[in-house]
Amino acid sequence: MVRKRFVFVKDFSNVAGGIINAGTTIDIVGQNIFMESNTFGGQVIDPYMYESLHKFIEQEYARPNYLREVPVPYNKA
């Protein structure tokens, strides 16, 4: 099972006008994406948001600008 964790290293303004704050964590567990910040957290279930975030993560993985990959603690997602 794929387990990856990313942290936003700087604020990100999305096309809808929202801001994802630096320090927000994204966890990928299998095919599921979870986000957690100081104001919200949980699984991303909205299909549009999931696809947008999935594409964003792929782009950032290839050329990091906003995300940094960090180790997933042992036995935790």
N, C-alpha and C positions, 0 to 999 in steps of 0.2 A: 504494500500500500504506500502510495506517495504521501510524504509528509514534508511540508516546507513551511517556513515562517519568514515573513517579510515585515519590515518596519519602515514607515514613511520617515525620511530624513529631513524633509521640508514640507511645508503646506502645499497642497495640490488643489487648484481650482478646476472643477470639472465643467463641462459644456453647459450643464443645467444651472450653473451659477452657485453650486454648492462648494464647500471647502472641506477637504479631508485634512485634518490637522497633523502636523509632524508628531511622531510618537504613536500614531495609530498602527495597530498590528493586524496583519492579514495572515491567517493560517489556511493552508490547503491540506485537506485530509481526504485522500482518494479523489473523488470528483466534487467534493464539497468545499465551499469557500466560507470562511468565518472572518468577520471584522470585529475589532474591539478597540474602542478609544475611551477617553474619560467621560464621554457623554452617551455612548451607545455601544451595543455589542450583540452579536448573534450571527446566525447563519444567513447568508445572502440567498434568498429564495426567489426574489423577483427575477423572472427570466431576462428582462432587458438589462437590469443591473448586473446580473450574473455574467452575461455575455460581454458587456462593456468592461467589467472588471477583469474577466478572463483575458481579453485582448490586451488590456492595459498591462497586466502582469507579464504576458508574453513579450510585449515590447520592452518593458523595463528589464526583463531577464536578459534580453539580447543587448540592451544598451541602457544601463542603469542611470537614472537621473533623480527619481523621487524615492525609489525603494532600495533597501539594502537587505540582503538575505542574512538571517541570523540562525544559529543552531536551534533546533527544537529540543527542549529539555527531554531527557530520557523518560519514557513511559508517560508522556503528556502530548496532547495535540495542540 
